[in-house]
Amino acid sequence: MMATALAVAFVVYSCKSKLSVAEKLDLSVTPMQVVDDMEILQTKNGNVQMRVLADVMEKYQNDTITFELFPKGLNVYAYTEDGVLESTIQSDNARHEKSRRGNGQELWMAFGNVVIKNIVKQETMETDTIYWDQHNKEIYTDCYVRMYSPDGLMQGYGMRSDDRASNATLMRPFNNFAVVVKDSTQVRIDSINFIGPLLKK
């Protein structure tokens, strides 16, 4: 009986000595969910308002916010109420944050080779980082921005726009030019270096 008790004690002791203590799981660096080939549709009254596509989405959560990372890029397509494609956003990387405090705060961030196109107005905006505040319905950045349109080129630092990218304003523009068509004659106007009246050809 004594030998049996010693044998059991030895086995229990041997097992305990080989067990390691599990580390506490840190949800701020461990994704709760990973989705490949993600597609999100946002609709209203049966009409698609927005499509979001990503190769990979990783979802995280902490005490204050829930956030998703898109390490392999993001593509966003926004539509008018009539279902016409109005604007697109694409980037190399992105992040989406949503507050858990019930205040409605929601922010999208796109990084690396960000290209925003307004299909209706034939305008293209390029920058390195852009923020989209859904709560305040605003798109903004403090980075260098280049904007192309049929009317010319605008560039500068800092931009503010409505969330449909249909009314953008450069905060610190420089070296911009516009193309004015009048009486079938095209004239290029440099807004920075232009001095005096235009010379007639």
C-alpha positions in Angstrom: 0.0 0.0 0.0 2.9 2.3 0.9 4.6 1.5 -2.4 1.4 2.2 -4.4 1.0 5.7 -2.7 4.7 6.5 -3.4 4.3 5.5 -7.0 1.2 7.7 -7.4 2.9 10.6 -5.8 5.9 10.2 -8.0 3.8 10.1 -11.2 1.9 13.3 -10.0 5.1 15.1 -9.2 6.7 14.1 -12.5 3.7 15.4 -14.5 3.6 18.7 -12.6 7.3 19.3 -13.1 6.8 19.1 -16.9 3.8 21.4 -17.1 4.4 25.1 -18.1 2.3 27.9 -16.9 0.2 29.3 -19.8 0.7 32.9 -20.6 -2.2 35.3 -20.4 -3.8 35.9 -23.7 -3.4 39.6 -24.8 -6.3 40.4 -27.1 -4.8 43.7 -28.1 -2.1 41.9 -30.1 -4.0 38.6 -30.8 -6.8 38.8 -33.4 -10.2 37.6 -32.3 -11.1 36.9 -35.9 -9.2 36.5 -39.2 -11.1 36.7 -42.6 -9.6 35.9 -46.0 -11.1 37.4 -49.2 -13.5 39.7 -47.2 -16.4 41.5 -48.8 -18.8 43.8 -47.0 -22.0 45.3 -48.5 -23.7 48.3 -46.9 -27.3 48.8 -48.2 -30.2 51.1 -47.7 -33.7 50.4 -48.8 -32.4 47.5 -50.8 -29.8 49.6 -52.7 -26.1 49.0 -52.3 -24.4 52.1 -50.8 -20.9 50.8 -50.4 -18.8 47.7 -51.1 -15.6 47.0 -49.1 -13.1 44.4 -50.4 -9.9 43.1 -48.7 -7.6 40.1 -49.1 -7.2 39.8 -45.3 -9.0 41.3 -42.3 -7.9 40.9 -38.7 -10.2 41.9 -35.9 -9.0 43.0 -32.5 -10.6 44.3 -29.3 -9.6 46.0 -26.1 -11.5 47.8 -23.3 -12.2 51.0 -25.3 -12.3 50.2 -29.0 -12.8 47.4 -31.5 -10.6 47.6 -34.6 -9.9 45.8 -37.8 -6.6 45.7 -39.7 -6.2 45.2 -43.4 -2.5 44.4 -43.9 -2.8 43.5 -47.5 -4.8 46.5 -48.7 -8.3 47.7 -49.0 -10.7 48.7 -51.8 -13.9 50.7 -51.2 -16.6 51.4 -53.7 -19.3 54.1 -52.9 -22.6 54.4 -54.9 -25.2 57.1 -55.4 -28.8 56.6 -54.3 -29.5 55.5 -57.9 -26.9 52.7 -57.7 -24.3 54.5 -59.8 -20.6 54.0 -58.8 -19.6 57.5 -57.5 -16.2 57.1 -55.9 -13.5 54.5 -55.1 -10.7 54.3 -52.5 -7.8 52.0 -52.6 -4.7 51.7 -50.4 -1.9 49.3 -49.5 -2.9 49.1 -45.8 -5.9 50.2 -43.7 -7.4 50.3 -40.2 -11.0 50.7 -39.0 -11.7 51.7 -35.4 -15.0 51.8 -33.6 -15.5 53.0 -30.0 -17.1 50.7 -27.5 -18.3 53.6 -25.3 -21.5 54.0 -27.3 -20.6 57.5 -28.5 -20.8 56.6 -32.2 -17.2 57.4 -33.0 -16.0 55.5 -36.0 -12.8 56.1 -38.0 -11.2 54.6 -41.1 -7.6 55.1 -41.9 -5.8 54.2 -45.2 -2.1 54.1 -45.6 0.3 53.8 -48.5 -0.4 54.7 -52.1 -3.9 56.0 -51.3 -5.9 56.7 -54.5 -9.4 58.3 -54.3 -11.4 58.6 -57.5 -14.6 60.5 -58.0 -16.0 58.7 -61.1 -18.8 61.2 -61.7 -16.5 64.3 -61.7 -13.6 62.5 -63.2 -11.3 63.6 -60.3 -8.4 61.6 -58.8 -6.7 62.3 -55.5 -3.4 60.7 -54.4 -1.8 60.8 -51.0 0.0 58.7 -48.5 -2.5 58.7 -45.6 -6.2 59.5 -45.4 -8.7 59.5 -42.6 -12.4 59.0 -42.9 -14.5 60.1 -40.0 -17.9 58.4 -40.5 -19.5 60.1 -37.4 -18.7 63.6 -38.7 -18.9 62.6 -42.4 -15.5 64.0 -43.3 -12.4 62.8 -45.2 -9.2 64.5 -44.3 -5.4 64.4 -44.2 -2.4 66.5 -43.3 -0.1 64.8 -45.8 1.0 65.8 -49.3 -2.0 65.6 -51.7 -2.1 65.6 -55.5 -5.5 66.1 -57.2 -6.2 65.7 -60.9 -9.3 66.8 -62.8 -10.3 67.8 -66.3 -9.7 71.4 -65.1 -6.1 70.9 -64.2 -3.8 69.9 -61.3 -3.9 70.9 -57.7 -1.4 69.9 -55.0 -0.5 70.9 -51.5 -0.4 69.8 -47.9 -3.6 69.0 -46.0 -7.1 68.3 -47.4 -10.7 68.4 -46.1 -13.6 66.9 -47.9 -17.1 65.6 -47.4 -17.4 61.8 -47.0 -18.4 61.3 -50.7 -15.1 62.9 -51.8 -17.1 65.3 -53.9 -16.0 68.7 -52.5 -12.3 68.7 -51.5 -10.4 71.7 -50.3 -6.6 71.9 -50.1 -5.3 73.6 -46.9 -1.9 74.6 -48.1 -1.8 74.6 -52.0 1.3 75.3 -54.1 2.3 75.1 -57.8 -1.2 74.5 -59.1 -2.5 75.1 -62.6 -5.9 75.2 -64.3 -7.0 74.8 -67.8 -9.7 77.2 -69.0 -11.6 76.5 -72.2 -13.1 79.6 -73.7 -14.3 80.0 -77.3 -12.7 76.6 -78.2 -9.3 78.0 -77.1 -7.4 76.2 -74.3 -5.4 78.4 -71.9 -3.1 77.1 -69.1 -3.0 79.3 -66.0 -0.3 78.8 -63.4 -1.9 80.0 -60.1 1.5 80.5 -58.4 3.8 82.0 -61.1 1.3 83.9 -63.1 2.0 87.7 -63.3 0.1 90.3 -65.3 -2.3 89.8 -68.2 -2.1 86.8 -70.5 -0.2 87.6 -73.8 -2.2 87.1 -76.9 -0.8 84.7 -79.4 
